[in-house]
Amino acid sequence: MKRVLVVDDAAFMRVSIKNMLAKHGYEVCGEAENGEIAVQKYKELDPDIVTMDITMPEKDGLQSLKEILAITPTANVVMISAMGQESMVREAIISGAKGFIVKPFKEDVIINALNSLN
């Protein structure tokens, strides 16, 4: 069972993602409401996958992505954001994100993205 860290500043979004993942056999091992906490939890929990919002207080998702990849260069981080602008997508992928999902998304989109990770 793949262990997932869910990072989003909106509690309702974390719950929604958690519920979708649980139905498909993923274990949500932790949650974080900002990028600062996300990096701390990543170090503590060593999850298989991280779903990462981009726009958050304290530290944004792109900065957190870079810090996580500095710890584990092969980390599976999938960005999830309402900001579907091409520049954000490009920066996330260039920085090492394994995927990018635009909110609002359907359940099958997030499950397919996570299932495609090795």
N, C-alpha and C positions, 0 to 999 in steps of 0.2 A: 504494500500500500504506500503510495507516494505521500510524503508529508509536505504540506503547503503553509507558507507564511502569507497571510492576507494583509496588505497594506493599503489603507484608504482613510482619509480624514473624516469621511461620512460613515457614521455607525450603521445606518440602514444599508449602505452598499457592502460593508463588511459582512453583515448578516446575510444579505442576499447571495453574495459570492460563496460564503460558507455553506449555505443550504444547497446551492447548486453542486458544489464539490462533493459534499457528503453523499448526495444521491448517486454519485457516480464513482464511489469507492475511494475518494481522496480523504486523507486525514488532515484537518486543519489543526496544525500544531501550535499556531500562535497568530496574534493579530497585532497591528500597530496602527496608530492614528496619525503618525507623522514620520518623516524620513529619519529623524534622529533616533526614535525608538525602533524603527525598522532595522537599522544597522546593528543596534544593541541586541535585538531579538535574533537577528540572523546569526550573530556570533554565539549566542546562548543555545539556540535550537538546532542549528545546522540543517535547515529544511532542504528538501529535494528541489522545491520550486518556490518562487516568490512571485505573487501578483502585486504589482506596484502602481499606484496612482501617480500621476505626475505633479499635479498642483496640490500642494499641502503646506501647512504652516511649519515653522522651525527649519525644515530642510526639504527641498522638493525631491521628487522621484528620480530625476536625472542625476542629481548629486549623490543620492543614496545608491542608485544603480552603480555608479562609478566606484563608490566606497566598497560595496559588496563584491564587485569584480576584482578590486584590489586585494581583498581577502581570499576569494576563490575565483580565479580567472575563468573557470568553466561553469560558474553558477547559472542556473536556469531562472532568469528573471523575465517575466512577461509584463509589459507595461499596459495599464488599463486606464484610459483617460477620456474625458469629454473633449479634450483639446485634440481634435483629429487633424491639426494642421500639419502639412507636409514637413515643415522644418523640425517640429517636435518628433515626428515619426523618424525622420532621417537621423536626427541627433541620437535618439534612443537606440536605433539599430547600429549606427556607427560606434556608439559607446559600448555595445555588446549585448543589448537586450535580445532575447531569443524570439520575441514576437511583440506585436502591438495590437491591442483591441480597443476599438472606439466605443464609448458609452453613447447612448444605451445599446446594450448588446443582448442577443438572445442566448439562452443557456447553451445551445449546441456550439456556438461560436467559441465560448470560453473552454468548453470541454474538449473540442477538437484541437484548440491551440495547446492545451496542456497535454493531451494524449500524443501530440506530435513530438513532444520533447523526449529525448532519450534518457 
